[in-house]
Amino acid sequence: MAGNKKYKVIVSDRAKTMLGIHIRFMAQVSKEAAAAKKKEIMSALRSLSQMPQRFPFFEEMYITPNKYHKMFIEKWYLVLYQIQDDIVYVDYILDCRKDYSWLIH
């Protein structure tokens, strides 16, 4: 059954670094909140192993159409990823409270 297909999820070094920066910043205020947020984000990333196509494409003028899918993680995080064959490549984990115009120019 096609719906049961499992995808391998690979998180890029850049995305890991972005996540690390967010979590370290959060930990300065609350280690517990940072640990909970990291757990939530990691769970969301693992969920991409099933039906990663369920999230829409990231549509921006300077981004190649239909290249990245976007997944929002409550409340402020945006994950951009590509699907190639049976592999999901997580390329960016963005904090939407910050300016990410560098990505689309």
Stockholm file with secondary structure:
# STOCKHOLM 1.0

chainA/1-105         MAGNKKYKVIVSDRAKTMLGIHIRFMAQVSKEAAAAKKKEIMSALRSLSQMPQRFPFFEEMYITPNKYHKMFIEKWYLVLYQIQDDIVYVDYILDCRKDYSWLIH
#=GR chainA/1-105 SS CGGGCBCEEEECHHHHHHHHHHHHHHHTTCHHHHHHHHHHHHHHHHHTTBCGGGSCBCCCTTSCTTSCEEEEETTTEEEEEEEETTEEEEEEEEETTSCCGGGGC
#=GC SS_cons         CGGGCBCEEEECHHHHHHHHHHHHHHHTTCHHHHHHHHHHHHHHHHHTTBCGGGSCBCCCTTSCTTSCEEEEETTTEEEEEEEETTEEEEEEEEETTSCCGGGGC
//
